[in-house]
């Protein structure tokens, strides 16, 4: 898995929309009172593959997925992602959202 960082908010949202339009399912969406204002987190899944999207108002968006998928996305969007140390997709943050996904907390997509 690779992580792209510092993705401008509008582009981050368009990328999620792109994948949903290509048949990826939103299996988790953070939906607490501050979602989309201070922070956000989305999990997309398709055919056993997963893409994680993390965002906050200070560091912008991040995407974690397999390298081939990220390369394909770079070609489609005609951009080159920056790679580096994540803020919103640190292991502890991912673990917390996976726990909430299992509890169906903040996960309005499956309700």
C-alpha positions as CSV (number, residue, x, y, z in Angstrom):
1,X,0.0,0.0,0.0
2,X,1.1,3.5,-0.7
3,X,-0.1,6.8,0.7
4,X,-0.6,10.0,-1.3
5,X,-0.7,13.2,0.9
6,X,-1.5,16.9,0.6
7,X,-4.4,16.4,-1.8
8,X,-6.4,19.6,-2.3
9,X,-9.9,19.2,-0.9
10,X,-11.8,19.6,-4.1
11,X,-9.6,17.1,-5.9
12,X,-9.9,14.6,-3.0
13,X,-13.7,14.8,-3.3
14,X,-13.6,14.4,-7.1
15,X,-11.4,11.3,-6.7
16,X,-13.9,9.7,-4.3
17,X,-16.7,10.6,-6.8
18,X,-14.7,9.1,-9.6
19,X,-14.3,5.8,-7.9
20,X,-17.9,5.6,-6.8
21,X,-18.8,6.3,-10.4
22,X,-16.7,3.3,-11.4
23,X,-18.6,0.9,-9.1
24,X,-16.7,1.2,-5.9
25,X,-18.9,1.0,-2.8
26,X,-18.7,3.3,0.1
27,X,-18.5,0.8,3.0
28,X,-17.7,3.4,5.7
29,X,-18.2,7.1,5.9
30,X,-17.3,9.1,9.0
31,X,-20.5,11.0,9.8
32,X,-20.0,12.7,13.2
33,X,-20.9,16.4,13.7
34,X,-17.5,17.6,12.4
35,X,-17.4,15.4,9.2
36,X,-16.4,17.5,6.2
37,X,-15.7,20.5,8.5
38,X,-12.7,19.4,10.6
39,X,-12.1,15.9,9.4
40,X,-13.4,13.1,7.2
41,X,-12.7,9.4,6.5
42,X,-14.1,7.2,3.8
43,X,-13.5,3.5,2.9
44,X,-14.3,2.3,-0.6
45,X,-14.3,-1.4,-1.6
46,X,-14.6,-3.3,-4.9
47,X,-13.9,-6.9,-5.6
48,X,-12.0,-7.4,-2.4
49,X,-9.8,-4.3,-2.9
50,X,-10.0,-1.3,-0.6
51,X,-9.1,2.4,-0.8
52,X,-8.9,4.5,2.3
53,X,-9.5,8.3,2.2
54,X,-8.5,10.5,5.1
55,X,-8.9,14.3,5.3
56,X,-8.7,17.2,7.7
57,X,-9.0,20.9,7.4
58,X,-5.3,21.5,8.1
59,X,-3.4,18.9,6.1
60,X,-6.0,18.3,3.3
61,X,-6.6,14.9,1.8
62,X,-4.8,11.5,1.8
63,X,-5.4,8.3,-0.1
64,X,-4.1,4.8,0.7
65,X,-4.3,2.1,-1.9
66,X,-2.2,-0.3,-3.9
67,X,0.5,1.3,-6.0
68,X,-0.9,0.2,-9.3
69,X,-4.3,1.8,-8.5
70,X,-2.6,5.1,-7.5
71,X,-0.5,5.1,-10.7
72,X,-3.7,4.5,-12.7
73,X,-5.4,7.4,-10.9
74,X,-2.4,9.7,-11.6
75,X,-2.7,8.9,-15.3
76,X,-6.5,9.4,-15.4
77,X,-6.4,12.7,-13.4
78,X,-3.1,13.8,-15.1
79,X,-1.5,14.6,-11.8
80,X,1.5,13.4,-9.8
81,X,0.7,12.7,-6.1
82,X,3.0,13.6,-3.3
83,X,4.0,10.7,-1.0
84,X,5.1,11.0,2.6
85,X,4.2,10.6,6.2
86,X,0.4,10.7,6.6
87,X,-1.6,12.6,9.2
88,X,-5.1,11.2,8.6
89,X,-4.1,7.7,7.6
90,X,-1.8,6.8,10.4
91,X,-2.2,3.3,11.7
92,X,-3.9,4.3,14.9
93,X,-6.4,6.5,13.0
94,X,-7.2,3.7,10.5
95,X,-7.6,1.2,13.4
96,X,-10.1,3.6,15.1
97,X,-12.2,4.0,12.0
98,X,-12.2,0.2,11.3
99,X,-13.4,-0.3,14.9
100,X,-16.2,2.3,14.3
101,X,-17.0,0.6,11.0
102,X,-17.4,-2.7,12.8
103,X,-19.7,-1.0,15.4
104,X,-21.5,0.8,12.6
105,X,-20.7,4.1,14.4
106,X,-20.7,7.1,12.1
107,X,-21.4,4.7,9.3
108,X,-24.6,6.0,7.8
109,X,-24.0,4.4,4.4
110,X,-25.1,1.0,5.5
111,X,-28.2,2.2,7.5
